[in-house]
Amino acid sequence: APSPWPPSQIGTSPRGAANGNDGLSVDGTDPPPPSLRVGVAGCGSVALGTACLAASRGHRPVLWSPSGKGTEGMAKGTKRAGLVRSTGALEGEYDVEVARTARELVRMSQGIVLLALPANGHRAVMDALAPEIMEFVVEQQQQQQQQQQQQQQQQRRQKQQERIPSRTFHVIISSHASLGAVYLLQRLDAEGRERGLEGTDDVRVKVTAWGTTAVTARKTSESSVHVLTLREAVDCCTAPSISPDVDGSRLSGKEGSGGLLSDGRKLCERLFGPRFRHREGGLLAITLSNLNPQNHLGIVLGNMSRMDPAPVPPPPMGWEPPDGSKQPPSREEEPRTEPWYQGANVTPNVGRLMEALDGERLAIAEALGVRVRNIREHFSWSFHVPMETPVEDAADDAVGEGGGSGARAGGEGTLKATRPLTVSEMNQQMQRYLRNDVFGPTSPDTRYVTEDVPYGLVPITTLGRLAGKPARLHEAGIAILEAMYGRDFREENDLWEGLGLDVGDDRGEEVDVPDLEEWREMTYTGRFSR
């Protein structure tokens, strides 16, 4: 019987593939594995950059723009393919396929779909994908049953071939925010029940959540992207799994029976390179591992005037121009801002605020018994900046505070120790020496606020209250931005609304959220039992 999956094109070489394809299989042996077709939901800077990263390793990305606008130029008439040009940390031109609908994306992908779009678009995309994924999986289950009957006499051949089970489907979320994986799994459960299935476990639908994106990038046109950095390390976990310390690879039964799509970290490494680290503590740890919202909070509060230019005001009553022209200045002129570098403006005071915000997050993680990266590790692994700096002429017993290596050597003026760089210093090094600084937002309508506050900061404050470690600075930052914007950001998290969660605030409101035991169960099942 023909395979239910689209055929793999072994040996396809996208333009520029030599830049990122190491030519080796996952375990480092020859020959290289077959290329995979991976669906990418989204067409922004991170989506294009991540698609190029997969293509650079010999895989075939399929882009879907939920609004349809992102791929208009690539999918005109009967055209279903395009070319994406990448510059910066990833140089090359890469072929991509284009899906016009969620249904096409699911059926064109090889059982793998990556979500790469802002968190405030996750629920709508998950709602569109869930019924298509489940319908597809049910069809594959039926086809597999037919195939198994026909293959009973072909056991030897089955053992010699690696075959991806048709009942497995894998969704990757880049990056995970606000329990999106839980929402998606529960949505898939509901779709499965409508089709007579017990749940997503029975059909092996897995969700791998990333703590951050694999790339940082800036979209330069509809079909081009400038990749600023390829992150050295990305925390991830797969749900459902057996326990908080085991990723989803063991749920499938005996060793190896789940195939590649059941092992989230291994799949991600095959697609995007060896940069993924399984984070013990599951979805609870990943929820606390996304540092972008807290870092963006410090940057926004310290640089709001750079983001929010004042419009031309009305003239005072009775005012006359000094030149006697009687013509007031035009109020139609758009307020303008000048480009500004983000890292260069993480001053010592802003850096200390970011470090204090990080301290609150680390205290919550410790109280919940999970280990997460700290802010200095985040900047180092994301932007390739060192975490320490040499201390010249240090005393023999000098050791860097907070983990300095204390490496010593003899002789006058030689290195005696190192000290940790501050967050401000690390950002200044990015701008002055490494030249990988990024531009900050030039409009108040930025994801640093409209996405990161409801989907990033609000979950942290909720966990802080449950763990007995209130995140006072986070709470204050939310309150300040709500006052600035005149909005209630706590009410704008549609993922939590979809899960039936009421986040409340720190002013004594009662909140309708699961208790800590339910959170700990959720961290590996991917579902709340409520």
Salt bridges, closest charged atoms under 4 A:
ASP22 OD2 - ARG57 NH1 3.87
GLU93 OE2 - ARG85 NE 4.00
ASP95 OD1 - ARG15 NH1 2.48
GLU97 OE2 - ARG37 NE 3.03
GLU104 OE2 - ARG80 NH2 2.84
ASP127 OD2 - ARG123 NE 3.81
ASP127 OD1 - ARG187 NE 3.00
GLU132 OE1 - ARG103 NH1 3.18
GLU135 OE2 - ARG103 NH1 3.20
GLU135 OE2 - ARG107 NH2 3.57
GLU139 OE1 - ARG107 NH1 2.99
ASP189 OD2 - ARG527 NE 2.60
GLU191 OE2 - ARG187 NH1 2.56
GLU191 OE1 - ARG195 NH1 2.74
ASP201 OD1 - ARG527 NH2 3.63
ASP202 OD1 - ARG167 NH2 3.62
ASP235 OD1 - ARG279 NH2 3.03
ASP235 OD2 - ARG373 NE 2.98
GLU269 OE2 - ARG265 NH1 3.02
GLU320 OE2 - LYS326 NZ 3.16
ASP358 OD1 - ARG361 NH2 2.58
GLU360 OE1 - HIS474 ND1 2.62
ASP396 OD1 - LYS416 NZ 3.53
GLU425 OE2 - ARG419 NH2 2.93
ASP452 OD2 - HIS296 ND1 2.52
GLU475 OE2 - ARG465 NH1 2.54
GLU475 OE1 - ARG490 NH2 2.74
GLU492 OE1 - ARG487 NH2 2.84
GLU497 OE1 - ARG123 NH1 3.88
ASP505 OD2 - ARG507 NH2 2.27
ASP512 OD1 - ARG530 NH2 2.90
GLU517 OE2 - ARG520 NH1 3.27
